[in-house]
Amino acid sequence: MANVLVTGGAGYIGSHACKALKAAGFTPVTYDNLVTGWQDAVKFGPFEKGDLADRARLDEVFATYQPVAVMHFAALSQVGEAMSQPGRYWANNTGGSLNLIEAAVAAGCLDFVFSSTCATYGEHDNVVLDENTPQLPLNAYGASKRAVEDILKDFGAAYGLRSVIFRYFNVAGADPEAEVGEFHRPETHLVPLVLDAIDGKRDALTIFGTDYDTPDGTCIRDYVHVCDLVDAHVLGLQWLKDGKGSQIFNLGTGSGFSVREVMDKAEEVTGSKVPCTVGPRRAGDCTKLVSGSTRAITDLGWNPQRSSLEMMIADAWKWHQTGNYEA
Ligand code: UDP
């Protein structure tokens, strides 16, 4: 079976991608420094501990496994942290990615699938966010990812590197079989925090701002199920193998939900109230991020099946209750 190098394969999205790759007949080789990942999540192929900054280690792993492609998930991804520690984001997300891309090219591994983000778009009033929307990130997280997109473009021109870039909207949910799920330490993402607050693993959820220009005053995001998201990655890999060339795809459903709507749905799914308090806005947050593109559906053949808010929260709740998750 062909090997695919999965950076960040011990993380939330990467571990789900490994499961999907294995199901599609590939061997996912996880490369992860375990700073935010979790070794128990590496269940679907070999594990190689390593840091993106370690070029010699990367070269060794490319030589050992001869991967046919790279799926690059490893990154720091917290907006709040990116505002307070931007250097870590530039060094890890951009510098680390450059190192990885150079190692891939040196190894002759020229098919590359990259996790980018809707945070590269920034704030746009009344603009449909499609792949041609100008990228004006509000935080170092989005900026560090946008820079990698530029690197991929330049390496495509110079060395023939072919890339599929996915700009994720908000990823939620978990493997319905609960083999893997969402776990961050510390947790900062809305859905797991809501579930933690419901079952008392944490204090009340703090809503970051109720004075946004939205119907209920809270931020609006486009949530996509992690299983649908990783399915798109397998299609992206196939796209590259079919010789269709470099392309950028938004991965969102086109439906936006406010923080309060997510809380309401979680109450409906779990039958319990979400204890909450209202806090100030979180620096770096955009009012609304909703995908306005169907390119992934029309061109890639993506068919998201689990991305209703209800199913995402139900799958996350199931994972949450396995106890594999430690708050
Ligand atoms: N959010 C919140 N309280 C929290 C965590 C998140 O109100 O404790 C809000 C956040 O301001 C944003 C939305 O929930 O509007 C989604 O945030 P998350 O960190 O999950 O993802 P992001 O949009 O930053 O990628």
Boltz pocket constraint, residues with backbone or C-beta under 6 A from the ligand:
constraints:
  - pocket:
      binder: B
      contacts: [[A, 77], [A, 79], [A, 170], [A, 188], [A, 189], [A, 190], [A, 191], [A, 193], [A, 205], [A, 206], [A, 207], [A, 208], [A, 209], [A, 219], [A, 220], [A, 221], [A, 259], [A, 282], [A, 285], [A, 286]]
      max_distance: 6.0
